């Protein structure tokens, strides 16, 4: 947190938005009559800390945006009123993922005191009857989904073992109406605690997996019978950061050790613990796309990168200067044969290069999927993704939509009673640098043609993830 903010030279996607708005958007084109509900997106809305700026895209202050479909599109944006937000307004933000001197040791001590890091800028999820903003922390932020008001914090305090860090992405099993997540507990013997829940305060422990060097894991894979952890060799020696005097941002505690390979754990959701473990060639990744079971095999799609350099490549100074020079993500499929016996792993590519923030239809979660929707990038990545890319994992064919501007993560909304996996629409937010504003764009998911767009009154900074909530209609 050492660089002054220079608004005149910031790229528009990384500027700090100061306004909060509620307004009806003008709609150009034809919205489907069946489209009802709300898309709520989460991500950095401001990078300011007093007169300074945070150092990394991941450390921007959490802001929710809400697009409600009901006889048009109503739009609202609002910052989460968190401890991190209040500290930033006062110019006392101590650090986050890759900013400042808030060490991992400090983060763990704060978690013990019950005031863990709360800049929940990754995603909004509905768990039970509550809407919760999440980040890689066990401390969640409860939100009123209608007003986007911050209601307070939720942190589990019960008999099931919990952790110091959490996967930002829960997985949802629609058949059982249960969420599953993984938290990492650090100590002389560290553990990955895997649990299921139907409400924030109702947990069931599925397994505790011991590890000597905890891996940085942003997500994991879930099937009807298994949890699959992919422990990338971007990990940490937990004993080292308990020593006094170790300084530096949270993520700098982790080291890339490719010779260790990626450890894959298969955990039985029915209470059988770890039933399979194997080592695969080293890769890094943030997002598991989806997972399913096929004739006894466990199959999951993962967006992979060759190493953890992607973390450093998202430094704000480089991003604002347009200096991405990153490696594009690729979609890889892992097939685990005989997961409870003589486990073997086969890796094949579904799409060789050029994806970001991949998603599938929620109707296919935990079941075999064919289509993946993602940001489409060039290779190497020298500019922000400017296409929405549909990948057919059966034959590798792709279909792109682009209108020249940078786009957000695409979200698929299935048509009620639709008769095909791609029967629905894809929602994305595009930045129009010339007009200095963003637009909500609605695409036909089957043909990847534009159906409608709705201009916003301002330009949104590039965000992370969204969810569509059909119950949040107007």
ROMARGU-715677 format. One record per residue (C-alpha): x, y, z. Coordinates in pm, whole numbers, plus 50000, padded with zeros to 5 digits. Last residue first. Layout:
REM ROMARGU-715677
<xx=X, yy=Y, zz=Z>
...
END
This chain:
REM ROMARGU-715677
<xx=46098, yy=49255, zz=49121>
<xx=46240, yy=48903, zz=49111>
<xx=46480, yy=48772, zz=49373>
<xx=46363, yy=48409, zz=49376>
<xx=46540, yy=48336, zz=49046>
<xx=46880, yy=48416, zz=49204>
<xx=47157, yy=48447, zz=48945>
<xx=47505, yy=48436, zz=49095>
<xx=47805, yy=48650, zz=49016>
<xx=48183, yy=48644, zz=49029>
<xx=48493, yy=48866, zz=49003>
<xx=48470, yy=49237, zz=48924>
<xx=48629, yy=49474, zz=48673>
<xx=48554, yy=49830, zz=48782>
<xx=48209, yy=49947, zz=48678>
<xx=48165, yy=50242, zz=48443>
<xx=47868, yy=50467, zz=48509>
<xx=47498, yy=50524, zz=48436>
<xx=47456, yy=50166, zz=48312>
<xx=47354, yy=50073, zz=47957>
<xx=47110, yy=49782, zz=47913>
<xx=47166, yy=49530, zz=47635>
<xx=46941, yy=49283, zz=47459>
<xx=46928, yy=48967, zz=47249>
<xx=47289, yy=48932, zz=47134>
<xx=47386, yy=48617, zz=46950>
<xx=47565, yy=48327, zz=47115>
<xx=47347, yy=48078, zz=46922>
<xx=47242, yy=47846, zz=47204>
<xx=47307, yy=48084, zz=47494>
<xx=47108, yy=48374, zz=47350>
<xx=47300, yy=48668, zz=47491>
<xx=47195, yy=48940, zz=47739>
<xx=47442, yy=49228, zz=47784>
<xx=47458, yy=49456, zz=48089>
<xx=47646, yy=49768, zz=47986>
<xx=47931, yy=49962, zz=48144>
<xx=48018, yy=50327, zz=48109>
<xx=48300, yy=50549, zz=47986>
<xx=48136, yy=50597, zz=47642>
<xx=48466, yy=50521, zz=47468>
<xx=48572, yy=50264, zz=47730>
<xx=48254, yy=50055, zz=47688>
<xx=48283, yy=49793, zz=47962>
<xx=48076, yy=49478, zz=47915>
<xx=47877, yy=49301, zz=48186>
<xx=47769, yy=48946, zz=48105>
<xx=47448, yy=48744, zz=48115>
<xx=47406, yy=48422, zz=47916>
<xx=47057, yy=48315, zz=47818>
<xx=46864, yy=47990, zz=47810>
<xx=46840, yy=47661, zz=47624>
<xx=47205, yy=47551, zz=47626>
<xx=47144, yy=47223, zz=47809>
<xx=46836, yy=47150, zz=47598>
<xx=46462, yy=47106, zz=47666>
<xx=46394, yy=47421, zz=47866>
<xx=46125, yy=47388, zz=48133>
<xx=46235, yy=47720, zz=48285>
<xx=46496, yy=47881, zz=48058>
<xx=46840, yy=47829, zz=48205>
<xx=47043, yy=48132, zz=48321>
<xx=47413, yy=48111, zz=48231>
<xx=47650, yy=48363, zz=48391>
<xx=47945, yy=48501, zz=48192>
<xx=48248, yy=48636, zz=48385>
<xx=48295, yy=48998, zz=48285>
<xx=48362, yy=49153, zz=47945>
<xx=48615, yy=49399, zz=47800>
<xx=48481, yy=49592, zz=47498>
<xx=48502, yy=49504, zz=47130>
<xx=48151, yy=49379, zz=47068>
<xx=48226, yy=49014, zz=47115>
<xx=48043, yy=48683, zz=47101>
<xx=48243, yy=48367, zz=47052>
<xx=48159, yy=48011, zz=46952>
<xx=48401, yy=47728, zz=47027>
<xx=48439, yy=47370, zz=46908>
<xx=48628, yy=47132, zz=47136>
<xx=48423, yy=46830, zz=47026>
<xx=48241, yy=46715, zz=47339>
<xx=48359, yy=47002, zz=47559>
<xx=48165, yy=47252, zz=47347>
<xx=48317, yy=47583, zz=47456>
<xx=48114, yy=47904, zz=47452>
<xx=48334, yy=48214, zz=47469>
<xx=48225, yy=48560, zz=47576>
<xx=48479, yy=48791, zz=47418>
<xx=48692, yy=49092, zz=47511>
<xx=48913, yy=48949, zz=47784>
<xx=49147, yy=49219, zz=47922>
<xx=49452, yy=49272, zz=47702>
<xx=49793, yy=49110, zz=47650>
<xx=49697, yy=48754, zz=47745>
<xx=49939, yy=48533, zz=47557>
<xx=49730, yy=48404, zz=47399>
<xx=49403, yy=48594, zz=47344>
<xx=49116, yy=48569, zz=47587>
<xx=48755, yy=48452, zz=47581>
<xx=48570, yy=48491, zz=47909>
<xx=48393, yy=48170, zz=47985>
<xx=48087, yy=47956, zz=47913>
<xx=48125, yy=47579, zz=47930>
<xx=47892, yy=47344, zz=47742>
<xx=47865, yy=46966, zz=47763>
<xx=47792, yy=46894, zz=48126>
<xx=47775, yy=46566, zz=48314>
<xx=47607, yy=46603, zz=48651>
<xx=47725, yy=46755, zz=48983>
<xx=47595, yy=47097, zz=48865>
<xx=47424, yy=47053, zz=48527>
<xx=47111, yy=47262, zz=48590>
<xx=47338, yy=47535, zz=48724>
<xx=47450, yy=47585, zz=48361>
<xx=47827, yy=47601, zz=48338>
<xx=48094, yy=47855, zz=48431>
<xx=48451, yy=47946, zz=48334>
<xx=48629, yy=48252, zz=48485>
<xx=48883, yy=48295, zz=48203>
<xx=48954, yy=48104, zz=47885>
<xx=49208, yy=48118, zz=47601>
<xx=49398, yy=47796, zz=47564>
<xx=49383, yy=47426, zz=47480>
<xx=49013, yy=47358, zz=47511>
<xx=48895, yy=47024, zz=47648>
<xx=49246, yy=46904, zz=47726>
<xx=49304, yy=46557, zz=47864>
<xx=49433, yy=46439, zz=48201>
<xx=49413, yy=46078, zz=48316>
<xx=49446, yy=45984, zz=48682>
<xx=49474, yy=45640, zz=48841>
<xx=49344, yy=45516, zz=49176>
<xx=49401, yy=45152, zz=49259>
<xx=49100, yy=45137, zz=49488>
<xx=48844, yy=45393, zz=49602>
<xx=48874, yy=45626, zz=49301>
<xx=48889, yy=45337, zz=49049>
<xx=48951, yy=45576, zz=48758>
<xx=48996, yy=45948, zz=48816>
<xx=48935, yy=46147, zz=48497>
<xx=49075, yy=46498, zz=48485>
<xx=48953, yy=46735, zz=48213>
<xx=49155, yy=47044, zz=48129>
<xx=49024, yy=47384, zz=48023>
<xx=49305, yy=47627, zz=47952>
<xx=49385, yy=47963, zz=48106>
<xx=49586, yy=48222, zz=47917>
<xx=49943, yy=48297, zz=48022>
<xx=50001, yy=48654, zz=48130>
<xx=50158, yy=48951, zz=47954>
<xx=49918, yy=49183, zz=48139>
<xx=50089, yy=49519, zz=48097>
<xx=49790, yy=49744, zz=48031>
<xx=49938, yy=50018, zz=48248>
<xx=49651, yy=49985, zz=48491>
<xx=49712, yy=49611, zz=48507>
<xx=50085, yy=49649, zz=48573>
<xx=50033, yy=49892, zz=48859>
<xx=49743, yy=49687, zz=48992>
<xx=49937, yy=49361, zz=49039>
<xx=49737, yy=49086, zz=48871>
<xx=50047, yy=48925, zz=48715>
<xx=50176, yy=48835, zz=49061>
<xx=49898, yy=48580, zz=49120>
<xx=49913, yy=48449, zz=48763>
<xx=50274, yy=48347, zz=48827>
<xx=50135, yy=48045, zz=49014>
<xx=50235, yy=47790, zz=48748>
<xx=50126, yy=47624, zz=48421>
<xx=49768, yy=47756, zz=48446>
<xx=49459, yy=47539, zz=48469>
<xx=49081, yy=47575, zz=48441>
<xx=48954, yy=47251, zz=48587>
<xx=48698, yy=47003, zz=48457>
<xx=48614, yy=46709, zz=48681>
<xx=48550, yy=46339, zz=48632>
<xx=48517, yy=46067, zz=48895>
<xx=48497, yy=45720, zz=48745>
<xx=48243, yy=45455, zz=48845>
<xx=48053, yy=45461, zz=48516>
<xx=48076, yy=45839, zz=48491>
<xx=48059, yy=46057, zz=48800>
<xx=48041, yy=46436, zz=48786>
<xx=48243, yy=46754, zz=48833>
<xx=48212, yy=47123, zz=48737>
<xx=48426, yy=47424, zz=48646>
<xx=48693, yy=47405, zz=48913>
<xx=48843, yy=47751, zz=48943>
<xx=49168, yy=47899, zz=49074>
<xx=49435, yy=47691, zz=48911>
<xx=49797, yy=47584, zz=48923>
<xx=49962, yy=47288, zz=48758>
<xx=50213, yy=47027, zz=48873>
<xx=50194, yy=46677, zz=48728>
<xx=49965, yy=46444, zz=48925>
<xx=50008, yy=46283, zz=49266>
<xx=49758, yy=46037, zz=49409>
<xx=49518, yy=45988, zz=49700>
<xx=49204, yy=45778, zz=49734>
<xx=48945, yy=45689, zz=49997>
<xx=48998, yy=45989, zz=50224>
<xx=48718, yy=45981, zz=50481>
<xx=48440, yy=45722, zz=50459>
<xx=48167, yy=45950, zz=50590>
<xx=47917, yy=45937, zz=50304>
<xx=48092, yy=46225, zz=50122>
<xx=48387, yy=45993, zz=50046>
<xx=48699, yy=46203, zz=49995>
<xx=48928, yy=46182, zz=49691>
<xx=49255, yy=46368, zz=49744>
<xx=49466, yy=46488, zz=49451>
<xx=49821, yy=46605, zz=49522>
<xx=49971, yy=46831, zz=49255>
<xx=50343, yy=46783, zz=49191>
<xx=50617, yy=46826, zz=49450>
<xx=50868, yy=46921, zz=49181>
<xx=50653, yy=47225, zz=49103>
<xx=50727, yy=47401, zz=49435>
<xx=50567, yy=47748, zz=49413>
<xx=50590, yy=47912, zz=49755>
<xx=50324, yy=48068, zz=49979>
<xx=50395, yy=48323, zz=50254>
<xx=50389, yy=48599, zz=49993>
<xx=50010, yy=48551, zz=49970>
<xx=49946, yy=48714, zz=50308>
<xx=50150, yy=49029, zz=50254>
<xx=50497, yy=49068, zz=50404>
<xx=50670, yy=49023, zz=50736>
<xx=50821, yy=48733, zz=50934>
<xx=50949, yy=48896, zz=51253>
<xx=50809, yy=48649, zz=51502>
<xx=50794, yy=48279, zz=51408>
<xx=50447, yy=48136, zz=51349>
<xx=50498, yy=48192, zz=50978>
<xx=50767, yy=47927, zz=50955>
<xx=50575, yy=47647, zz=51122>
<xx=50297, yy=47655, zz=50861>
<xx=50535, yy=47575, zz=50571>
<xx=50329, yy=47709, zz=50282>
<xx=50190, yy=47594, zz=49950>
<xx=50168, yy=47654, zz=49578>
<xx=50220, yy=47289, zz=49485>
<xx=49848, yy=47259, zz=49402>
<xx=49634, yy=47057, zz=49641>
<xx=49345, yy=46949, zz=49418>
<xx=49073, yy=46837, zz=49657>
<xx=48795, yy=46611, zz=49530>
<xx=48475, yy=46565, zz=49732>
<xx=48284, yy=46249, zz=49648>
<xx=47944, yy=46081, zz=49629>
<xx=47716, yy=46314, zz=49427>
<xx=48017, yy=46497, zz=49280>
<xx=48210, yy=46797, zz=49416>
<xx=48531, yy=46964, zz=49300>
<xx=48747, yy=47224, zz=49478>
<xx=48791, yy=47602, zz=49501>
<xx=49042, yy=47875, zz=49590>
<xx=49307, yy=47634, zz=49719>
<xx=49646, yy=47756, zz=49840>
<xx=49812, yy=47441, zz=49965>
<xx=49885, yy=47347, zz=50325>
<xx=50230, yy=47195, zz=50379>
<xx=50230, yy=46915, zz=50639>
<xx=49878, yy=46799, zz=50557>
<xx=49610, yy=46610, zz=50750>
<xx=49266, yy=46564, zz=50585>
<xx=48968, yy=46616, zz=50815>
<xx=48653, yy=46454, zz=50673>
<xx=48278, yy=46497, zz=50624>
<xx=48209, yy=46718, zz=50925>
<xx=47845, yy=46822, zz=50948>
<xx=47756, yy=47187, zz=50986>
<xx=47451, yy=47387, zz=51093>
<xx=47533, yy=47749, zz=51186>
<xx=47558, yy=47888, zz=50831>
<xx=47257, yy=47683, zz=50715>
<xx=47222, yy=47359, zz=50520>
<xx=47583, yy=47257, zz=50574>
<xx=47848, yy=47009, zz=50461>
<xx=48207, yy=46999, zz=50585>
<xx=48563, yy=46938, zz=50473>
<xx=48840, yy=47033, zz=50717>
<xx=49181, yy=47051, zz=50545>
<xx=49427, yy=46997, zz=50826>
<xx=49758, yy=47128, zz=50962>
<xx=49976, yy=46940, zz=51207>
<xx=50206, yy=47185, zz=51386>
<xx=49923, yy=47425, zz=51315>
<xx=49711, yy=47573, zz=51039>
<xx=49342, yy=47494, zz=50981>
<xx=49231, yy=47503, zz=50617>
<xx=48859, yy=47526, zz=50542>
<xx=48676, yy=47331, zz=50271>
<xx=48313, yy=47374, zz=50165>
<xx=47996, yy=47181, zz=50090>
<xx=47647, yy=47326, zz=50048>
<xx=47332, yy=47116, zz=50087>
<xx=46996, yy=47094, zz=49912>
<xx=47034, yy=46715, zz=49871>
<xx=46952, yy=46709, zz=49498>
<xx=47081, yy=47064, zz=49444>
<xx=47432, yy=46985, zz=49573>
<xx=47605, yy=47322, zz=49606>
<xx=47979, yy=47383, zz=49603>
<xx=48131, yy=47667, zz=49804>
<xx=48378, yy=47894, zz=49631>
<xx=48595, yy=48122, zz=49845>
<xx=48776, yy=47821, zz=49987>
<xx=48837, yy=47899, zz=50350>
<xx=49127, yy=48009, zz=50569>
<xx=49172, yy=47978, zz=50946>
<xx=48974, yy=47658, zz=50981>
<xx=48676, yy=47495, zz=51145>
<xx=48630, yy=47177, zz=51345>
<xx=48260, yy=47094, zz=51402>
<xx=48150, yy=47175, zz=51759>
<xx=48023, yy=47525, zz=51692>
<xx=48132, yy=47882, zz=51629>
<xx=48080, yy=47951, zz=51260>
<xx=48136, yy=48311, zz=51158>
<xx=47855, yy=48531, zz=51029>
<xx=47900, yy=48906, zz=51019>
<xx=47655, yy=49196, zz=50998>
<xx=47355, yy=49321, zz=50804>
<xx=47524, yy=49502, zz=50513>
<xx=47257, yy=49665, zz=50297>
<xx=47217, yy=49533, zz=49942>
<xx=46860, yy=49670, zz=49949>
<xx=46685, yy=49358, zz=49818>
<xx=46949, yy=49094, zz=49893>
<xx=46993, yy=49211, zz=50255>
<xx=47353, yy=49106, zz=50314>
<xx=47540, yy=48891, zz=50564>
<xx=47919, yy=48911, zz=50559>
<xx=48122, yy=48593, zz=50607>
<xx=48416, yy=48530, zz=50841>
<xx=48586, yy=48197, zz=50759>
<xx=48810, yy=48385, zz=50515>
<xx=48893, yy=48333, zz=50150>
<xx=48609, yy=48563, zz=50042>
<xx=48235, yy=48542, zz=50077>
<xx=47924, yy=48761, zz=50075>
<xx=47631, yy=48588, zz=50242>
<xx=47260, yy=48579, zz=50160>
<xx=47068, yy=48397, zz=50433>
<xx=46768, yy=48165, zz=50413>
<xx=46969, yy=47844, zz=50392>
<xx=47294, yy=47949, zz=50231>
<xx=47244, yy=48196, zz=49945>
<xx=47578, yy=48293, zz=49797>
<xx=47743, yy=48624, zz=49704>
<xx=48087, yy=48613, zz=49543>
<xx=48451, yy=48725, zz=49573>
<xx=48469, yy=49064, zz=49751>
<xx=48426, yy=48966, zz=50117>
<xx=48666, yy=49220, zz=50270>
<xx=48612, yy=49053, zz=50609>
<xx=48953, yy=48953, zz=50747>
<xx=48902, yy=48771, zz=51076>
<xx=48754, yy=48950, zz=51377>
<xx=48680, yy=48652, zz=51603>
<xx=48991, yy=48680, zz=51821>
<xx=49124, yy=48350, zz=51682>
<xx=49070, yy=48480, zz=51329>
<xx=49267, yy=48794, zz=51412>
<xx=49556, yy=48579, zz=51533>
<xx=49547, yy=48379, zz=51211>
<xx=49555, yy=48693, zz=50998>
<xx=49845, yy=48833, zz=51196>
<xx=50046, yy=48515, zz=51138>
<xx=49956, yy=48530, zz=50771>
<xx=50113, yy=48872, zz=50766>
<xx=49931, yy=49203, zz=50731>
<xx=50224, yy=49406, zz=50597>
<xx=50054, yy=49579, zz=50307>
<xx=49879, yy=49438, zz=49999>
<xx=49876, yy=49093, zz=49843>
<xx=49568, yy=48926, zz=49994>
<xx=49478, yy=49195, zz=50245>
<xx=49654, yy=49476, zz=50424>
<xx=49649, yy=49713, zz=50717>
<xx=49373, yy=49948, zz=50598>
<xx=49420, yy=50262, zz=50813>
<xx=49325, yy=50539, zz=50570>
<xx=49001, yy=50612, zz=50753>
<xx=48793, yy=50512, zz=50451>
<xx=49011, yy=50203, zz=50418>
<xx=48949, yy=50107, zz=50782>
<xx=48573, yy=50141, zz=50733>
<xx=48587, yy=49919, zz=50425>
<xx=48804, yy=49656, zz=50596>
<xx=48569, yy=49646, zz=50897>
<xx=48285, yy=49590, zz=50652>
<xx=48016, yy=49815, zz=50510>
<xx=47979, yy=49626, zz=50183>
<xx=47967, yy=49876, zz=49898>
<xx=47643, yy=49925, zz=49705>
<xx=47531, yy=49903, zz=49343>
<xx=47174, yy=49899, zz=49211>
<xx=47013, yy=49830, zz=48874>
<xx=46653, yy=49767, zz=48773>
<xx=46602, yy=49590, zz=48441>
<xx=46278, yy=49576, zz=48242>
<xx=45937, yy=49443, zz=48331>
<xx=46099, yy=49241, zz=48609>
<xx=46467, yy=49149, zz=48574>
<xx=46675, yy=49269, zz=48868>
<xx=47041, yy=49355, zz=48810>
<xx=47232, yy=49390, zz=49139>
<xx=47591, yy=49507, zz=49187>
<xx=47777, yy=49433, zz=49510>
<xx=48096, yy=49613, zz=49613>
<xx=48390, yy=49469, zz=49806>
<xx=48698, yy=49689, zz=49846>
<xx=48982, yy=49606, zz=49607>
<xx=49239, yy=49361, zz=49745>
<xx=49222, yy=49098, zz=49468>
<xx=49328, yy=49357, zz=49208>
<xx=49657, yy=49409, zz=49393>
<xx=49856, yy=49697, zz=49541>
<xx=49592, yy=49886, zz=49739>
<xx=49582, yy=50257, zz=49669>
<xx=49685, yy=50565, zz=49862>
<xx=49524, yy=50895, zz=49960>
<xx=49293, yy=50725, zz=50211>
<xx=49287, yy=50365, zz=50100>
<xx=49143, yy=50365, zz=49750>
<xx=49098, yy=50055, zz=49534>
<xx=48725, yy=50086, zz=49496>
<xx=48447, yy=49863, zz=49363>
<xx=48629, yy=49530, zz=49383>
<xx=48403, yy=49233, zz=49322>
<xx=48058, yy=49086, zz=49362>
<xx=47775, yy=49029, zz=49116>
<xx=47407, yy=48980, zz=49188>
<xx=47189, yy=48871, zz=48893>
<xx=46828, yy=48898, zz=48998>
<xx=46507, yy=48717, zz=48912>
<xx=46276, yy=48685, zz=48612>
<xx=46361, yy=48595, zz=48253>
<xx=46052, yy=48421, zz=48112>
<xx=45955, yy=48710, zz=47883>
<xx=46298, yy=48703, zz=47719>
<xx=46444, yy=49054, zz=47693>
<xx=46426, yy=49210, zz=47344>
<xx=46656, yy=49486, zz=47224>
<xx=46781, yy=49804, zz=47392>
<xx=46682, yy=49837, zz=47756>
<xx=46700, yy=50162, zz=47953>
<xx=46805, yy=50094, zz=48311>
<xx=46588, yy=50168, zz=48612>
<xx=46795, yy=50321, zz=48892>
<xx=46954, yy=50267, zz=49232>
<xx=47303, yy=50412, zz=49261>
<xx=47610, yy=50418, zz=49483>
<xx=47886, yy=50655, zz=49372>
<xx=48261, yy=50657, zz=49438>
<xx=48390, yy=50404, zz=49185>
<xx=48766, yy=50355, zz=49205>
<xx=48931, yy=50299, zz=48866>
<xx=49060, yy=49958, zz=48764>
<xx=48845, yy=49892, zz=48459>
<xx=48893, yy=50250, zz=48341>
<xx=49267, yy=50220, zz=48316>
<xx=49421, yy=50457, zz=48562>
<xx=49627, yy=50746, zz=48431>
<xx=49417, yy=51044, zz=48540>
<xx=49320, yy=50873, zz=48861>
<xx=49675, yy=50857, zz=48994>
<xx=49645, yy=50682, zz=49332>
<xx=49969, yy=50701, zz=49526>
<xx=50164, yy=50375, zz=49560>
<xx=50274, yy=50242, zz=49896>
<xx=50000, yy=50000, zz=50000>
END
